[in-house]
Amino acid sequence: MPSIVLNCAFPRTTDFDKAEGPLSRFRLIKAVLGPLLRVLFRPKVEGAERIPDTGPAILAGNHLTFIDSMILPLVTDRQVFFIGKDEYVTGKSLKGRLMAWFFTGVGMIPVDRDGGRGGVAALMTGRRVLEEGKVFAIYPEGTRSPDGRLYRGRTGIARLALMTGAPVVPFAMIGTDTVQPGGKGLPRIGGGRRISVRFGEPLDFSRYEGMDRDRYVLRAVTDEVMSDVMRLSGQEYVDMYATKAKAA
């Protein structure tokens, strides 16, 4: 795999340790926004105890709208690291600075994902997070669903699981697209809207150790993960990539 330079300062081991400390910005954000989240959206969380208490773990789920990445870190006990567009942390306005403060505080690692090396950057970033024994979240569809259905997963999730040996905990976001349709604008409050987050049983793919370059194995692992996500979310499955659907 070629070496790359990420368009971000990747956290050092000590930074990870500080991120999960009792006085970290993550704990502060969760303490302040967690109760507000519960009041505004009344999120129902199921199966969060299935996330391992220690050691590396991959959270893999569906992606309906922008606020998915705001909800997920606030409903888990452990800090969740995830890849985000670098534009989320480069804004100079007050809104841009607040977004940067929030997302870097909850665990977003900004990476320039444009161009041919964007996927490699995300993969290598996730690998390093997991090798530090942390939790890494990924949306295997690669982008938000254009119509609320669940689309074919990209095999980066499988490669990451097989390279690191980390268990995969599938999860499903339910109702976030009714709170923020189209992924834009301010979330809608009230009106009977409610968010649910469901976590499934951890998936162990150690039987495929050393086969992270076998495309058939990668596809089988990815499809198994997406099958669990589909079961948890209740979404209709579409056997094509979401990016292709958006381009049609």
Secondary structure, DSSP 8 states (H G I E B T S, - for coil): ------SS----HHHHHHHTSTTSHHHHHHHHHHHHHHHHH--EEE-GGGS-SSS-EEEEE---STTHHHHGGGS-SS-EEEEEEGGGG---SHHHHHHHHHHHHHTEEEE---STTHHHHHHHHHHHHHHTT-EEEE-TTSS--SSS-EE---THHHHHHHHH---EEEEEEESHHHHSGGG-SS----TT---EEEE---B--GGGTT-TT-HHHHHHHHHHHHHHHHHHH---EESS-HHHHHH-
